[in-house]
Amino acid sequence: MSSTVEGSEVELRAHVLQAFANAVAERGYTEFMASFNPLAYRPEIYSVYRFNADPRVRAVIDFLLLRKSVRAEGLDEALGDSWRCLLELSLAELDARGWATMQGLALQYHYGILFFTDAGMSRDPNVYFGDDSIALFPRIYVTPAQTALDLCSGSGIQAMQLARSAGSVAAVEINPRARRVLSVNAALNSQEHKVNIYGGSLFNELPEGVRFDVVTANPPLVPFPDSVRYPFVGHGGADGLAITSNILEGLRERLTARGRAHIIGLTLSNGARLVTEDQFRQIAAECELDITLTLIAHLPLSESSFWMRGLVGTALPVAGKSRTAIDSAFADVLSKYGATHLASCYIFARCGSGRFVYQNFARTNKDLWFVSG
């Protein structure tokens, strides 16, 4: 296992983390979390509904989800001493007065998976979680006889979904902090023996010659001007494909003969056609991949549109530039590509003869990741 914790330490960590996970579920934390729409991740609403939760679970919600300081004896009453494994792993701290606080992480629960991520909507997250993290789930199908690879794994939520059925899973994450949290999450879900964790960029640190039946990736995908700093986990280059194209170009050497890849993506369009269509066609032909691109929506990127305001807003905390300056840089990119819209899509790739086809479901759809009508 290529993770941050080796050998007997992994076994110990797995044991205590699984006891913690059971205590969390028994207290009702997962019942609370399961009440919220998993397809629309809006962490700001947790603090509102916390007041309507079972009083016996509120201290756990405050500590694990809202990052509030909570008296240690209150957590002992709610969870026994199982939560103290978080102190041993430096995921939480306990001050001299007996108050415990999480260290920048929150415990999420979606589709039966418990996992730590950066808390709330972090300015520049290392362990990212958002709507796109869940959107890839319905496309994952794998059997016990198959091996899987999750690229840009982050918290490992896709790797954990794969590990439920796959024979083994390789999870690749370049960020050391995210890798450490990923290894904790694998143990938390009793998948530490099945999920092998690697560092490095994309395929670089994987064992030479190893191929996979299923590959998933939620790469940095936001189309954003290269001249403007954007959170590392999201910056997909000016057209959104800076990382995605590298994944596609390396796939043929990593897929089995009947293997397949599922990648979530954003790019630019003119409201009808992707500005990156020729790039997809070229990659398919040169890499001998059969690519099916499922187009979900064209979303307007005028200066005052909801989507443009949202993209610029997520850049403001880290960009070091004014909204006006970012708007101007974005306008230059849109002009360069002849683009007017943000296009959401999924990429399904297999070894083949270079065929590229659309499944165009955009029409009048206004939802980002799923067709609603």
Sequence and secondary structure as in RCSB ss.txt:
>XXXX:A:sequence
MSSTVEGSEVELRAHVLQAFANAVAERGYTEFMASFNPLAYRPEIYSVYRFNADPRVRAVIDFLLLRKSVRAEGL
DEALGDSWRCLLELSLAELDARGWATMQGLALQYHYGILFFTDAGMSRDPNVYFGDDSIALFPRIYVTPAQTALD
LCSGSGIQAMQLARSAGSVAAVEINPRARRVLSVNAALNSQEHKVNIYGGSLFNELPEGVRFDVVTANPPLVPFP
DSVRYPFVGHGGADGLAITSNILEGLRERLTARGRAHIIGLTLSNGARLVTEDQFRQIAAECELDITLTLIAHLP
LSESSFWMRGLVGTALPVAGKSRTAIDSAFADVLSKYGATHLASCYIFARCGSGRFVYQNFARTNKDLWFVSG
>XXXX:A:secstr
  SSS HHHHHHHHHHHHHHHHHHHHHTHHHHHTTS TTS  GGGHHHHGGGS GGGHHHHHHHTS   EEHHHH
HHHHTTGGGHHHHTTSEEE TTSEEEESSEEEEEETTEEEEEESSS SS SS   HHHHHTGGG    TT EEEE
ES TT HHHHHHHTTSSEEEEE S HHHHHHHHHHHHHTT TTTEEEE SSTTTTS TT  EEEEEE    B   
TTS   TTTB  TTS TTHHHHHHHHTTTEEEEEEEEEEEEEEESSSSBTTHHHHHHHHHHHTEEEEEEEEEEEE
  TTSHHHHHHHHHHHHHH S HHHHHHHHHHHHHHHT  EEEEEEEEEEESS  EEEEE  TT   SSS   
